[in-house]
Amino acid sequence: MKLNEKDAKDYKRYLKQLRDVASEQHTKMADAQDLINKGREEEKNAAVIGFYENDVPIPIIAKSLKITEEHALQIIDHHKDK
Protein backbone atom coordinates (compact mmCIF):
# COMPACT_ATOMS: atom_id res chain seq x y z
CA MET A 1 0.00 0.00 0.00
CA LYS A 2 1.47 3.34 -1.05
CA LEU A 3 0.64 6.36 1.08
CA ASN A 4 1.80 9.90 0.69
CA GLU A 5 4.01 11.27 3.46
CA LYS A 6 1.18 12.97 5.40
CA ASP A 7 -1.09 9.92 5.25
CA ALA A 8 1.78 7.64 6.29
CA LYS A 9 2.45 9.84 9.36
CA ASP A 10 -1.25 9.89 10.22
CA TYR A 11 -1.42 6.12 9.87
CA LYS A 12 1.65 5.63 12.12
CA ARG A 13 0.14 7.99 14.70
CA TYR A 14 -3.13 6.01 14.56
CA LEU A 15 -1.27 2.72 15.06
CA LYS A 16 0.59 4.20 18.04
CA GLN A 17 -2.70 5.27 19.59
CA LEU A 18 -4.09 1.76 19.14
CA ARG A 19 -1.00 0.25 20.76
CA ASP A 20 -1.22 2.71 23.66
CA VAL A 21 -4.89 1.90 24.27
CA ALA A 22 -4.21 -1.84 24.07
CA SER A 23 -1.31 -1.50 26.50
CA GLU A 24 -3.41 0.52 28.95
CA GLN A 25 -6.23 -2.04 28.80
CA HIS A 26 -3.81 -4.90 29.32
CA THR A 27 -2.38 -3.16 32.40
CA LYS A 28 -5.86 -2.57 33.82
CA MET A 29 -6.81 -6.20 33.29
CA ALA A 30 -3.61 -7.41 34.96
CA ASP A 31 -4.23 -5.08 37.92
CA ALA A 32 -7.82 -6.34 38.23
CA GLN A 33 -6.64 -9.96 38.19
CA ASP A 34 -4.12 -9.16 40.92
CA LEU A 35 -6.91 -7.70 43.07
CA ILE A 36 -9.10 -10.76 42.49
CA ASN A 37 -6.24 -13.08 43.45
CA LYS A 38 -5.48 -11.02 46.56
CA GLY A 39 -9.13 -11.18 47.60
CA ARG A 40 -9.24 -14.94 47.16
CA GLU A 41 -6.07 -15.33 49.21
CA GLU A 42 -7.49 -13.15 52.00
CA GLU A 43 -10.69 -15.23 52.03
CA LYS A 44 -8.68 -18.44 52.25
CA ASN A 45 -6.57 -16.99 55.07
CA ALA A 46 -9.72 -15.98 56.96
CA ALA A 47 -11.11 -19.49 56.50
CA VAL A 48 -7.92 -21.04 57.90
CA ILE A 49 -8.06 -18.76 60.93
CA GLY A 50 -11.77 -19.40 61.44
CA PHE A 51 -11.34 -23.17 61.31
CA TYR A 52 -8.31 -23.00 63.59
CA GLU A 53 -10.13 -20.86 66.16
CA ASN A 54 -12.93 -23.47 66.16
CA ASP A 55 -10.45 -26.23 66.98
CA VAL A 56 -10.48 -27.91 63.57
CA PRO A 57 -7.27 -29.96 63.19
CA ILE A 58 -4.63 -28.60 60.81
CA PRO A 59 -4.72 -31.64 58.47
CA ILE A 60 -8.47 -31.21 58.00
CA ILE A 61 -8.12 -27.47 57.42
CA ALA A 62 -5.45 -28.05 54.81
CA LYS A 63 -7.37 -30.80 53.04
CA SER A 64 -10.63 -28.82 53.08
CA LEU A 65 -9.02 -25.71 51.60
CA LYS A 66 -6.71 -27.61 49.25
CA ILE A 67 -3.55 -26.15 50.73
CA THR A 68 -0.56 -27.78 52.38
CA GLU A 69 -0.41 -28.19 56.13
CA GLU A 70 2.73 -26.06 56.08
CA HIS A 71 0.87 -23.24 54.34
CA ALA A 72 -1.96 -23.46 56.87
CA LEU A 73 0.57 -23.27 59.71
CA GLN A 74 2.23 -20.25 58.10
CA ILE A 75 -1.12 -18.46 57.91
CA ILE A 76 -1.85 -19.30 61.55
CA ASP A 77 1.61 -18.22 62.71
CA HIS A 78 1.30 -14.96 60.78
CA HIS A 79 -2.11 -14.35 62.38
CA LYS A 80 -0.68 -14.97 65.87
CA ASP A 81 2.04 -12.37 65.22
CA LYS A 82 -0.52 -9.62 64.68
PECORSUL-V225112 format. One line per field, one symbol per residue. psi: psi as a letter, one per 30 degrees, with the letter a starting at -180 (. if undefined). burial: + if it has 24 or more other ideal C-beta (glycine too) atoms within 12 Angstrom, else -. Layout:
psi = ???
burial = ???
//
This chain:
psi = kkkleeeeeeeeeeeeeeeeeeeeeeeeeeeeeeeeeeeeeeeeeeeeeeeefggkkeeeeeeeghlleeeeeeeeeeeef.
burial = -------------------------------------------++-+++-++-----+--++--+-+----+--++------
//
